[in-house]
Amino acid sequence: MPASGHFPSKLADVNAQFDTDIAYFNDPLNTTRLCILAAFLANANKLYTNPNTPPNTAPDELGWKELWLLRNNPSTRTKPINDLIAARRKQLEESIRIIINDIPNSVLTTTDRSTLLIAAHSGTHTPAAIPANAPVIAIVEIGHLFAVLSITDPAHPHTQSKPAGVASTELEGAFQSRAAIAAAALPPAAGSPVLPAFPQESDFLHIANTGKFLYKTHFTADQKGGDEIIRARYLNSRKQPGDWSNTITVTVS
């Protein structure tokens, strides 16, 4: 299967594959034989073609085929149309993947696989390796309510590449408000329990998964003056994690 998972990389080829997939799914014999759920097919069909009818004429409601015509007409090709094409492509690809992943493997024929670009399952399975290295994260830039972080492989610190087998990087953060920081600096009152040091494992919350070398994280106005302690770890293609990285502290400004 292509690296993108079923779909070609070139836009014109993607358009051709959309035409093929939707026509194949809507053939009544295939719809029944491949056990395609009506709700899944209805969603894919609407994303594929959805002509606007007055009074609803908003471009962002158009289907892929209507947007494709606008994109390929020099007089209507605009940045908003290009942005909508990119968004609709992502939505339609995901909708088609849902249908394909729901088809029982036992009913797929050689013709199905060839037409829909579905690779046959290998008789052997090589498990994805657990990432051996923890990433190194560093602050590249801090601005008003944001911070830009770099994520590098310690084995190849001068490149932007992830280690082999790594699909993405998971980021977590533990936030401590300015008031909490000030309170923690005060000596405990007599007889009161000593609070555990911050952060504890339970303080870390998911921020994002990213496949990029740089990641921009955002904060809210009420977090200004507080500290966000951030860590990262690599995930393989099966979302199995490696070790956590070093932590960095971003003071929200």
C-alpha positions as CSV (number, residue, x, y, z in Angstrom):
1,M,0.0,0.0,0.0
2,P,1.4,3.5,-0.7
3,A,3.0,5.4,2.2
4,S,0.0,7.7,2.3
5,G,-2.3,4.6,2.9
6,H,-4.3,3.8,-0.3
7,F,-4.1,7.2,-2.0
8,P,-1.5,8.4,-4.5
9,S,0.4,11.6,-3.7
10,K,-0.3,13.6,-6.8
11,L,-3.5,15.6,-6.7
12,A,-4.7,14.6,-10.2
13,D,-4.1,10.9,-9.3
14,V,-6.0,11.4,-6.1
15,N,-8.9,12.8,-8.1
16,A,-8.9,9.8,-10.4
17,Q,-8.8,7.4,-7.4
18,F,-11.7,9.2,-5.8
19,D,-13.7,8.7,-9.0
20,T,-12.8,5.0,-9.1
21,D,-13.5,4.4,-5.4
22,I,-16.9,6.1,-5.3
23,A,-18.1,4.5,-8.5
24,Y,-17.0,1.1,-7.2
25,F,-18.6,1.5,-3.8
26,N,-21.9,2.6,-5.3
27,D,-22.2,-0.3,-7.7
28,P,-25.2,-2.1,-6.0
29,L,-23.5,-5.5,-6.4
30,N,-20.3,-4.2,-4.7
31,T,-22.2,-2.4,-2.0
32,T,-23.8,-5.6,-0.9
33,R,-20.9,-8.0,-1.5
34,L,-18.4,-5.8,0.3
35,C,-20.8,-5.2,3.3
36,I,-20.6,-1.4,3.0
37,L,-22.7,0.3,5.6
38,A,-25.2,2.8,4.2
39,A,-24.2,5.5,6.6
40,F,-20.5,5.2,5.6
41,L,-21.4,5.3,1.9
42,A,-23.7,8.3,2.4
43,N,-21.0,10.3,4.1
44,A,-18.4,9.5,1.4
45,N,-20.9,10.4,-1.4
46,K,-21.7,13.8,0.2
47,L,-18.1,14.6,0.5
48,Y,-17.5,13.5,-3.1
49,T,-20.3,15.6,-4.6
50,N,-22.6,18.1,-3.0
51,P,-23.8,20.8,-5.4
52,N,-25.0,24.0,-3.8
53,T,-28.6,24.9,-4.4
54,P,-30.0,28.3,-3.5
55,P,-30.3,29.7,-1.0
56,N,-27.3,27.6,0.2
57,T,-24.5,28.6,-2.1
58,A,-21.5,28.7,0.4
59,P,-18.4,27.2,-1.2
60,D,-17.4,25.5,2.0
61,E,-20.4,23.2,1.6
62,L,-19.4,22.0,-1.9
63,G,-18.2,18.4,-2.5
64,W,-14.9,17.4,-3.9
65,K,-16.0,17.3,-7.6
66,E,-17.5,20.8,-7.4
67,L,-14.4,22.2,-5.8
68,W,-12.2,20.3,-8.3
69,L,-13.9,22.2,-11.2
70,L,-13.4,25.5,-9.4
71,R,-9.8,24.7,-8.7
72,N,-9.1,23.8,-12.4
73,N,-10.7,27.0,-13.7
74,P,-8.2,29.9,-13.7
75,S,-10.9,32.4,-13.2
76,T,-12.2,30.6,-10.0
77,R,-9.0,29.2,-8.6
78,T,-8.4,31.2,-5.4
79,K,-6.6,30.6,-2.1
80,P,-9.9,29.9,-0.3
81,I,-10.8,27.3,-3.0
82,N,-7.3,25.7,-2.7
83,D,-7.7,25.6,1.1
84,L,-11.1,23.9,0.7
85,I,-9.7,21.4,-1.8
86,A,-7.1,20.4,0.8
87,A,-9.6,20.1,3.6
88,R,-12.1,18.1,1.5
89,R,-9.3,15.8,0.3
90,K,-8.4,15.0,3.9
91,Q,-12.1,14.4,4.8
92,L,-12.8,12.2,1.8
93,E,-9.7,10.2,2.1
94,E,-10.6,9.5,5.8
95,S,-14.2,8.6,4.8
96,I,-13.0,6.1,2.1
97,R,-10.4,4.6,4.5
98,I,-13.2,3.9,7.0
99,I,-15.2,2.0,4.3
100,I,-12.1,0.0,3.2
101,N,-11.1,-0.8,6.7
102,D,-14.6,-2.1,7.4
103,I,-14.7,-4.5,4.5
104,P,-14.2,-8.1,5.7
105,N,-10.9,-9.3,4.4
106,S,-12.5,-12.6,3.4
107,V,-14.7,-11.1,0.7
108,L,-12.0,-9.1,-1.1
109,T,-11.2,-10.4,-4.5
110,T,-8.1,-9.7,-6.6
111,T,-10.1,-7.2,-8.7
112,D,-11.2,-5.4,-5.5
113,R,-7.6,-5.1,-4.3
114,S,-6.4,-3.9,-7.7
115,T,-9.2,-1.4,-8.2
116,L,-9.2,0.0,-4.7
117,L,-5.4,-0.2,-4.2
118,I,-5.7,-2.5,-1.2
119,A,-2.5,-4.5,-0.5
120,A,-2.8,-8.1,0.4
121,H,-1.9,-8.9,4.0
122,S,1.5,-10.5,4.3
123,G,1.6,-14.0,5.8
124,T,4.3,-12.9,8.2
125,H,4.3,-9.8,10.4
126,T,7.3,-7.9,11.5
127,P,6.4,-5.9,14.6
128,A,7.4,-2.3,14.8
129,A,10.3,-1.8,17.1
130,I,10.0,0.3,20.2
131,P,11.9,3.6,19.7
132,A,15.3,3.1,21.3
133,N,16.1,6.8,21.8
134,A,14.2,9.4,23.7
135,P,14.0,12.7,21.7
136,V,15.7,15.9,22.9
137,I,13.4,18.9,23.1
138,A,14.6,22.5,23.4
139,I,13.0,25.9,23.3
140,V,13.5,27.7,20.0
141,E,11.4,30.8,20.6
142,I,9.1,32.2,23.2
143,G,6.5,34.8,22.4
144,H,3.2,36.1,23.7
145,L,1.2,33.1,24.7
146,F,3.2,30.7,22.6
147,A,6.5,28.7,22.5
148,V,8.2,27.0,19.6
149,L,10.0,23.8,20.5
150,S,12.5,21.7,18.5
151,I,12.5,17.9,18.6
152,T,15.7,16.1,17.6
153,D,17.1,12.6,17.6
154,P,20.1,12.5,19.9
155,A,21.7,9.9,17.6
156,H,21.6,12.5,14.8
157,P,21.3,15.8,16.5
158,H,22.2,17.9,13.4
159,T,19.3,16.7,11.3
160,Q,15.6,17.2,11.4
161,S,14.8,13.5,10.8
162,K,13.1,11.1,13.2
163,P,14.7,7.8,14.0
164,A,13.8,4.9,11.7
165,G,10.5,3.4,12.6
166,V,9.3,6.4,14.5
167,A,5.9,7.7,13.3
168,S,5.4,10.7,15.6
169,T,6.3,12.4,18.8
170,E,4.0,12.7,21.8
171,L,4.2,15.8,23.9
172,E,2.9,16.2,27.4
173,G,2.8,19.2,29.7
174,A,2.4,19.9,33.4
175,F,1.2,23.4,34.1
176,Q,1.7,25.3,37.4
177,S,0.0,28.7,37.8
178,R,1.9,31.8,39.0
179,A,-0.2,31.6,42.3
180,A,0.7,28.0,42.8
181,I,4.4,28.7,42.2
182,A,4.3,31.5,44.8
183,A,2.5,29.3,47.3
184,A,5.0,26.5,46.8
185,A,7.9,28.8,47.6
186,L,6.4,29.7,51.1
187,P,7.5,27.6,54.1
188,P,4.7,25.2,55.1
189,A,2.6,26.3,58.1
190,A,3.3,24.5,61.4
191,G,1.6,21.1,61.5
192,S,0.5,21.2,57.9
193,P,1.5,18.3,55.6
194,V,4.4,18.8,53.1
195,L,3.0,18.9,49.6
196,P,4.7,16.7,47.0
197,A,7.1,18.4,44.7
198,F,5.7,19.5,41.3
199,P,5.3,17.9,38.9
200,Q,4.0,14.5,39.8
201,E,3.2,11.9,37.1
202,S,-0.5,12.7,37.4
203,D,0.2,16.4,36.6
204,F,1.2,15.7,33.0
205,L,-1.5,16.0,30.4
206,H,-1.4,15.3,26.7
207,I,-0.6,18.3,24.5
208,A,-0.3,16.8,21.0
209,N,1.2,14.2,18.7
210,T,3.4,15.7,15.9
211,G,5.5,14.4,13.1
212,K,7.4,17.6,12.7
213,F,10.8,18.9,13.8
214,L,9.3,22.1,15.2
215,Y,6.2,22.3,17.2
216,K,4.4,25.5,18.3
217,T,2.4,25.2,21.5
218,H,-0.1,27.8,22.6
219,F,-1.3,29.1,25.9
220,T,-4.3,31.0,27.2
221,A,-4.3,34.4,28.7
222,D,-5.1,33.1,32.2
223,Q,-1.9,31.0,32.1
224,K,0.3,34.1,31.8
225,G,3.1,34.1,34.4
226,G,2.8,30.3,35.1
227,D,5.2,27.5,34.1
228,E,4.6,24.7,31.6
229,I,6.9,21.8,32.1
230,I,7.0,19.8,28.8
231,R,8.4,16.4,27.9
232,A,8.2,14.2,24.8
233,R,8.6,10.6,23.7
234,Y,8.7,8.9,20.3
235,L,5.9,6.6,19.1
236,N,6.3,3.9,16.5
237,S,3.8,3.1,13.8
238,R,1.7,1.1,16.3
239,K,1.7,4.0,18.7
240,Q,4.0,2.2,21.1
241,P,6.1,4.7,23.1
242,G,9.7,4.9,23.9
243,D,11.2,6.6,26.9
244,W,10.4,10.2,28.0
245,S,12.8,12.9,27.1
246,N,14.3,15.6,29.2
247,T,11.9,18.2,30.5
248,I,11.9,21.9,29.6
249,T,10.2,24.7,31.4
250,V,8.3,27.4,29.5
251,T,7.4,30.5,31.5
252,V,4.2,31.8,29.8
253,S,4.6,35.5,28.8
